[in-house]
Amino acid sequence: MNYFFEWIERRSKEKGKESRAAFGTVAGQIGLLSNFLLFGMKLLIGLFSGSVSIIADAMNNLSDSASSVLTLIGFRIAAKPADKEHPYGHQRSEYITGMIISLIILFVGGQFLRTSIERILQPESLQTSPLMFIILVSSIGIKVVQGYFYQETARHIGSKTLLASAKDSFNDVYTTVAVLVSAAVEHLTGWQIDGYTGLLIAFYIIFSGIQMLSEFINDLLGKRPREEELTKMIAYLDNHQSIIGYHDLLIYSYGPEKTFATIHIEIDDSWSLTQAHVVINAIEKEFKAELGINLVCHLDPIDIHSEEQTNVYRLVKQLLKSYNLNLQFHDFRIEKKGTRPIIQFDVVVPEDIKLTNEQLLDKIEKDINKHIGLYEIDLIFDRNYLLKK
């Protein structure tokens, strides 16, 4: 498999094409040919035997052929460079393709459901033959190879669309096994379970389609990054000992290989602009090289040499800890304006806290003025915070 992948990469470089698009194109072509072949084989034996479950399985392969065509189209569009109308590229088209494939799977599952119920209500005997069993067993082997190829290719290029195709291929293995068992049971015992087998296949296909559709819709809407991705980002940030801290990480995904992010970096306010630029430039380059993320850093200068700010910071930390609500805070500063100084900071509120922002603000403000000093309080509450360390 690795040799085949290397051959695809060499061919894409020779033709001046993006390797990701080349892998997607090859996967789509292989899927189209194998699925159409399986459709023809199963349709013939399904019509000959009168098996609704075999015909349903054949139509599933036909929908897989359509999915392969969509995969080809999706990768071709995704490979288009950014333009004036789409400055972040076209890679989200993979998600749209995957969503359409999921809808096709749901439609096919619905058709199977209707046909299977009709067969249960009006059962018919199957016309079995050795050729039918040979074709079904062969199709299982073809689908296993196809699913493995999709899966390995998806992992190689990080494609959720191909992972969905791999899942669909392995689903086909299970459904064809069920069809084979149904035909074998009727051949050996005379029990007509074809309609019931088709019903189970239909439910399984519909369930898989709903799962895949939900995944692609979440990708299009934007979802929280995986915990392992956040852990890697935190590890890289923690390696930079010269910064005081960091907060307010925001991540925007425009496709599998188009991720942008912003973050606030806390630095010593006595640094020169040149010194600060050198540090954040190193962080941004590291994120791009190691994680493939286009990071933009916002500087937050912190007065770490102020005795008042250091002391008040410590007291506020003790105060929030005394609430036993697991509250975290960041971006702390004291502004000297007017007659009363202003304490400003952001509070990270865990999901399980039922108190409203207004209730928390009222409590924190009263306790600061009572136990720490007379300050105006300017707080921002964050209930969807990524960096929960």
C-alpha positions in Angstrom: 0.0 0.0 0.0 2.8 2.4 0.9 4.4 1.7 -2.5 1.1 2.5 -4.2 0.8 5.8 -2.2 4.4 6.8 -3.2 3.5 6.1 -6.9 0.5 8.4 -6.6 2.6 11.2 -5.0 5.2 10.9 -7.7 2.6 11.0 -10.5 0.9 14.1 -8.9 4.3 15.9 -8.7 5.1 15.0 -12.3 1.8 16.5 -13.5 2.1 19.5 -11.1 -1.1 18.5 -9.2 -1.9 18.6 -5.5 -1.3 15.1 -4.0 -4.4 15.3 -1.9 -6.6 15.8 -5.0 -4.7 13.0 -6.8 -5.4 10.5 -3.9 -9.1 11.5 -3.9 -9.3 11.1 -7.7 -7.7 7.6 -7.6 -10.0 6.6 -4.7 -13.1 7.8 -6.6 -12.1 6.0 -9.8 -11.4 2.7 -8.1 -14.7 3.0 -6.1 -16.7 3.9 -9.3 -15.4 0.9 -11.2 -15.7 -1.7 -8.4 -19.1 -0.5 -7.2 -20.6 -0.5 -10.7 -19.2 -4.0 -11.3 -20.8 -5.2 -8.1 -24.1 -3.5 -9.0 -24.3 -5.3 -12.3 -23.4 -8.7 -10.8 -25.9 -8.5 -7.9 -28.7 -7.0 -10.0 -28.5 -10.0 -12.3 -28.6 -12.6 -9.6 -31.2 -10.6 -7.7 -33.6 -10.6 -10.6 -32.9 -14.2 -11.4 -33.5 -15.4 -7.8 -36.3 -12.9 -7.0 -34.5 -11.9 -3.8 -35.5 -8.4 -2.6 -32.6 -8.3 -0.2 -30.1 -9.0 -3.1 -31.8 -6.4 -5.3 -31.6 -4.0 -2.4 -27.9 -4.8 -1.9 -27.4 -4.2 -5.7 -29.1 -0.8 -5.5 -26.9 0.0 -2.5 -23.9 -0.6 -4.8 -25.4 1.7 -7.4 -25.7 4.4 -4.8 -22.1 3.8 -3.9 -21.2 4.3 -7.6 -23.0 7.7 -7.4 -21.0 8.4 -4.2 -17.8 7.7 -6.0 -18.7 10.2 -8.7 -19.4 12.8 -6.0 -16.1 12.0 -4.4 -14.3 12.7 -7.7 -16.2 16.0 -8.1 -15.6 17.0 -4.5 -11.9 16.5 -4.6 -11.6 18.2 -7.9 -13.4 21.3 -6.5 -11.5 21.2 -3.2 -8.2 21.3 -5.1 -9.0 24.6 -6.7 -6.8 27.4 -5.3 -8.2 30.3 -3.3 -9.8 33.1 -5.4 -11.4 36.5 -4.9 -14.8 35.0 -4.0 -13.3 32.3 -1.8 -10.1 33.6 -0.1 -9.8 30.6 2.1 -10.0 28.0 -0.7 -12.6 25.4 -1.6 -11.8 22.5 0.8 -15.1 22.6 2.5 -16.6 21.2 -0.7 -15.4 17.8 0.7 -17.9 18.2 3.5 -20.7 19.1 1.1 -19.8 16.1 -1.0 -19.9 13.9 2.1 -23.3 15.3 3.2 -24.8 14.5 -0.3 -23.4 11.0 0.0 -25.0 10.6 3.4 -28.4 11.8 1.9 -28.1 9.3 -0.9 -27.4 6.5 1.7 -30.5 7.6 3.6 -32.7 7.6 0.5 -31.5 4.1 -0.5 -32.1 2.9 3.1 -35.7 4.3 2.9 -36.3 2.5 -0.4 -35.0 -0.8 1.1 -37.3 -0.3 4.1 -40.4 0.0 1.9 -39.4 -2.9 -0.4 -38.6 -5.2 2.6 -41.9 -4.5 4.3 -43.7 -5.4 1.1 -41.8 -8.7 0.9 -42.7 -9.5 4.5 -46.4 -8.9 3.7 -46.2 -10.9 0.5 -43.3 -13.4 0.8 -41.9 -15.2 -2.3 -39.6 -18.2 -2.7 -36.0 -17.5 -3.8 -34.4 -19.3 -6.8 -31.0 -20.1 -5.5 -28.0 -21.4 -7.4 -24.3 -22.0 -6.8 -23.4 -19.0 -9.0 -25.5 -16.7 -6.7 -23.5 -17.8 -3.7 -20.2 -17.5 -5.6 -21.0 -13.9 -6.6 -22.1 -12.9 -3.1 -18.9 -14.3 -1.6 -16.8 -12.6 -4.2 -18.6 -9.2 -3.6 -17.8 -9.5 0.1 -14.1 -9.9 -0.7 -14.2 -7.0 -3.2 -15.9 -4.7 -0.6 -13.3 -5.7 2.1 -10.5 -4.7 -0.2 -12.3 -1.5 -1.2 -13.0 -0.5 2.4 -9.4 -1.1 3.4 -8.1 1.0 0.5 -10.5 3.9 1.4 -9.6 3.7 5.0 -5.8 3.7 4.5 -6.1 6.5 1.9 -8.3 8.5 4.3 -5.7 8.2 7.0 -2.9 9.1 4.7 -4.5 12.4 3.6 -6.8 13.1 6.5 -10.1 12.9 4.6 -13.4 12.5 6.4 -15.1 12.0 3.1 -13.0 8.9 2.3 -13.5 7.7 5.9 -17.3 7.9 5.3 -16.8 5.9 2.1 -14.7 3.3 4.0 -17.5 3.0 6.6 -20.0 2.6 3.8 -17.9 -0.1 2.2 -17.7 -2.1 5.5 -21.4 -1.6 6.0 -21.9 -3.2 2.6 -19.8 -6.2 3.8 -22.2 -6.7 6.7 -25.3 -6.3 4.6 -24.0 -8.7 1.9 -23.2 -11.2 4.6 -26.8 -10.9 5.9 -28.1 -11.4 2.4 -25.9 -14.5 2.0 -27.1 -15.9 5.3 -30.7 -15.2 4.3 -30.3 -17.0 1.0 -28.5 -19.9 2.6 -31.2 -20.3 5.3 -34.0 -20.5 2.7 -32.0 -22.9 0.6 -31.3 -25.3 3.5 -34.5 -24.9 5.5 -37.2 -23.3 3.3 -37.7 -20.5 5.8 -38.5 -17.3 4.0 -36.6 -14.7 5.9 -35.6 -12.6 2.9 -37.9 -9.7 3.8 -36.8 -9.6 7.4 -33.2 -9.6 6.4 -33.8 -6.7 4.0 -35.6 -4.9 6.9 -32.5 -5.2 9.1 -30.3 -4.1 6.3 -32.5 -1.0 5.7 -32.4 0.0 9.4 -28.6 -0.4 9.5 -28.1 1.7 6.4 -30.5 4.4 7.6 -28.7 4.5 11.0 -25.3 4.8 9.3 -26.5 7.5 7.0 -27.9 9.6 9.9 -24.5 9.3 11.7 -22.5 10.4 8.7 -24.9 13.2 7.9 -24.6 14.5 11.4 -20.8 14.5 11.2 -20.7 16.4 8.0 -23.3 19.0 9.1 -21.2 19.6 12.2 -18.1 20.1 10.1 -19.9 22.7 8.0 -21.3 24.5 11.0 -18.0 24.4 12.9 -17.3 22.3 15.9 -15.0 22.1 18.8 -11.5 20.7 18.0 -10.6 17.3 19.2 -9.0 17.1 22.7 -5.8 15.6 21.3 -5.5 18.6 18.9 -5.9 21.1 21.8 -3.4 19.1 23.9 -0.8 19.5 21.2 -1.4 23.2 20.9 -1.2 23.7 24.7 2.1 21.7 24.7 3.7 23.9 22.1 2.6 27.1 23.9 3.8 25.8 27.2 7.3 25.3 25.7 7.7 29.0 25.3 8.9 29.9 28.8 9.4 33.6 28.0 5.7 34.3 27.8 3.6 34.9 30.9 0.5 33.1 29.6 -2.1 32.8 26.9 -5.8 32.7 26.5 -8.8 33.2 24.2 -7.8 30.6 21.6 -10.2 30.7 18.6 -10.0 28.1 15.8 -11.6 28.3 12.4 -11.6 25.4 10.0 -12.2 25.9 6.3 -11.4 22.4 5.3 -9.2 19.4 6.2 -6.0 21.3 5.5 -7.2 24.9 6.0 -7.2 25.7 9.7 -6.8 29.3 11.0 -6.5 30.3 14.7 -6.0 33.4 16.9 -4.8 33.6 20.4 -3.9 36.2 23.0 -0.3 36.0 24.3 0.5 37.6 27.6 4.0 39.2 27.7 6.0 41.4 30.1 5.0 45.0 29.4 8.6 46.1 29.7 9.5 44.3 26.5 10.3 46.2 23.4 8.1 45.7 20.3 10.9 44.0 18.5 11.4 41.5 21.4 7.7 40.8 21.5 7.6 40.3 17.7 10.5 37.8 17.7 8.7 35.7 20.3 5.2 35.6 18.7 6.7 35.2 15.2 8.4 32.0 16.5 5.1 30.7 17.9 3.3 31.4 14.7 5.9 29.7 12.6 6.0 26.6 14.9 2.2 26.2 14.7 2.4 26.3 10.9 5.3 23.9 10.5 4.3 21.4 13.2 0.5 21.6 13.3 -0.4 23.0 9.9 -2.3 25.9 11.6 -2.2 29.5 10.4 -1.9 31.2 13.8 -2.2 34.9 14.5 -1.1 36.1 17.9 -2.5 39.2 19.7 -0.2 40.8 22.3 -1.5 41.4 25.9 1.2 43.3 27.8 1.0 42.6 31.6 2.5 44.8 34.3 4.2 42.1 36.3 6.4 44.7 38.1 3.6 46.4 39.8 3.3 45.5 43.5 -0.3 46.5 43.7 -1.3 44.5 40.7 0.6 41.4 41.9 -1.0 41.6 45.3 -4.6 42.2 44.0 -4.1 39.4 41.5 -3.2 37.0 44.3 -6.2 38.0 46.4 -8.6 37.7 43.5 -7.3 34.2 42.8 -7.9 33.2 46.4 -11.4 34.8 46.3 -12.5 32.9 43.2 -11.0 29.6 44.6 -13.1 30.1 47.8 -16.3 29.7 45.7 -15.5 26.1 44.9 -16.9 26.6 41.4 -13.7 25.8 39.5 -13.6 29.3 38.1 -10.5 30.3 36.1 -9.5 33.8 35.1 -7.0 35.5 32.8 -6.2 38.8 31.1 -6.0 40.5 34.5 -5.1 44.2 34.8 -5.7 47.3 36.9 -6.5 50.5 35.0 -6.0 53.9 36.7 -8.9 56.0 35.5 -10.9 58.6 37.5 -11.2 58.4 41.2 -11.5 54.6 41.4 -9.2 52.2 39.7 -10.7 49.5 37.5 -10.1 45.8 37.8 -10.5 44.0 34.5 -10.3 40.3 33.8 -12.0 37.4 32.0 -13.7 34.6 33.9 -14.0 31.1 32.5 -17.2 29.5 33.8 -17.5 25.6 33.7 -20.5 24.2 31.8 -22.1 22.8 35.0 -22.4 26.1 36.8 -26.0 27.2 36.9 -25.4 30.8 38.2 -26.0 33.4 35.5 -23.4 35.9 34.4 -25.3 38.7 36.3 -25.4 36.6 39.5 -21.6 35.9 39.3 -20.8 39.5 38.6 -22.8 40.7 41.5 -21.2 38.2 43.9 -17.6 38.9 42.7 -18.0 42.7 42.7 -19.4 42.7 46.3 -16.7 40.4 47.6 -13.8 42.3 45.9 -15.1 45.6 47.4 -15.6 44.0 50.8 -12.3 42.0 51.1 -9.8 43.6 48.7 -10.6 47.3 48.2 -12.8 49.8 46.4 -12.5 49.1 42.7 -14.8 49.3 39.7 -15.2 45.8 38.2 -15.1 45.1 34.5 -15.5 41.4 33.8 -16.1 39.2 30.7 -17.6 35.8 31.2 -16.6 33.0 28.9 -18.7 29.8 28.9 -17.3 28.3 25.6 -13.6 28.3 26.4 -11.3 26.0 24.6 -8.2 26.1 26.8 -9.5 24.4 29.9 -6.3 23.3 31.5 
